[in-house]
Amino acid sequence: MAPPQRILVLGSSDGGGNWPPRAASASGPSPFRVWADARLPAVRTLVRECRPRVILSELFTMELARLTKAACGLRWCCVNPSYYFGPDSTRPFEADCVGVSRYFRQQCLQALGDADLVLHGTDPLFDPPPPSLPHHHHYVGPCRGNDPARRRRTVTSRGRHGCWSR
């Protein structure tokens, strides 16, 4: 792992009121691409000045991270805070998402294919991995509530207010 000062973290809050990008449509360029293209020159300057070794992004900045990786030759790690929704997902994407989010899924799949590492912020108990999880995708669980040892410890904790769970 690169030291913290050598990691370029790309977040979606740009302070300019331009987030999120306008809604996606089947025609025209991806709103994430338009947003990323507008920010890429500033990010390239940061890369030149700070010389990071790794890009760390979230889903909403994956397009900017993908472009930065291509332009600057850096390795890229994307953090998906949600469940796995790629090829062979155990739950159909359409069961949870409708409308423009279906367009977003296709963009995600294309961009995440270029990431060097994808970390899914869930665990296999909550979100069973598909039979053919891509080699560069990893679950980083267990989620706090899914650790059986911790669950027994917190659920049976008694205090002034009775039993409780975190």
N, C-alpha and C positions, 0 to 999 in steps of 0.2 A: 504494500500500500504506500502510496506517495505521501510525504509529509503534508499537513494541511495547507501550508503556504504554496504548495505546488499543485493544488487542485482548483480548477476553475468551476465554480458552482453557478449554474444557470437557473434562476428562479423566474416565475412568471409575473411577479410584480415589478413593473418598470417605472412606477411613480408618475407616469405621464397620463394615466387614465385610459390607456390604450389596450387594456386587458379586460376581458378576453377578446380575442379577435372576433370580428363580425361572424354571424352564423354561416356555416358551410352550405354550399349548394352543389348540385350535381354539375353545374356549369361554372366556368371560371376557375381561377387559381385557388388553391387551398388557402383559407384565411391564416392558417399557421405558417404557411410558406411566405405569404405577404409580410406577416409580422416578423418572421425570422430574417427575411431579406433586408428589412429596414434596420435591423439591429446588428447584422453580421459585420459591417465595417467597424463598429465600436468594439465588438468582441474580438475581432482580428487585432485591433490595436492593443487590447488588454493582453492577448496572447503574446504579442511581440514584446510588450513591456514586462510582463510578469513571468513569462516562460513556464506556464504550468505543464505538468506531465500528463494530467488526466482531466477529462471533463465529467462532471457529475450533474445530471439533469433529472427533472421530473417528467411526467408524461406530457404536460402542456408545453414544455420547452424542448421536446425531443427533436423537433424540426430544426431549431437553431443549433442544437448540439450536433445533429447529423451534418449540417452544413459546415459547422466549425471543425468537426473531425475531418471532413473531406478537404477543407481549405488549408488546415494547419497541421494535419497528420498526427493528431492526438488520439489517444485511446479514450473511449467513451463508455461510461457506466450510467444506465438509466434506472431510476427507482420507480417502480409501479406500485403505488400505495394500495392497489385494489387486487382483485382476483385475477387469475390468469385467463386471458380471452383469446389466445392464439390458436393455431392449428390444433385440431384434435381436442379442444377444450371439452371437459366432461359436461358442461352446461352450455346450451346454445346461446350465443351472444344475443340473439333476437329476443330471448325470454326476459332479458333485463333492460335492454336498450332499444329505443325506437327513434324514428325521425332522423335528424341530422347526426345523432350519435353513431348511427350505422356508417355514415361517411367517415366519421372520426376514427372508427375501428380500422378501416382500410388504411388510412394514413398511418395509424399506429403500427400495424403489422408491417408495412413497408419500411418505416423508419427503424423500428426495433430490430429488424433483420440486419441492420448496419451496426447496431451497438455491439461493443466488445463484451459487455456484461449487462444483464438485466436482472435486477433484484426485485422480487415480488414481496411486498410487505404483508404477507399472509402466511399461513402454514398449511401443510398437507392435510391436517385434520379438518380444517374449515373449507379448504379449496383443494380437493384431491388433484394432483398433477395428472396431466394426460399421459397416455402410454408412451408418447414420443416427445417429451419435453425437450425443446431445443437445447443443445449442449451449453449454450452461454446464458441460459436462464436458471436462476436459483431462488428457492424459497428461503426467507430469512426468519421464519417463525421459530418456535411456536408463539402464537399470539399470547398475550398475558393471561387471558382467561382460559386458554387451552392447555396450559401446563398442569397436568393432573396433580403433581406434588404441591404446587402453589395453590391450586384450587382447594384442595383439602385443608391447607393451612389457613386460607383466608375465609372460606365459607364457614368453618367451624370456630373462627375467632369470636370470642364473647367479650363484650365491653359493657359500659353503662347503658348502651342503647340496644343490647341484644346481639343476635347473629347478624353478620353483614358480609358482603362480598365486594371485592373491588373489581 
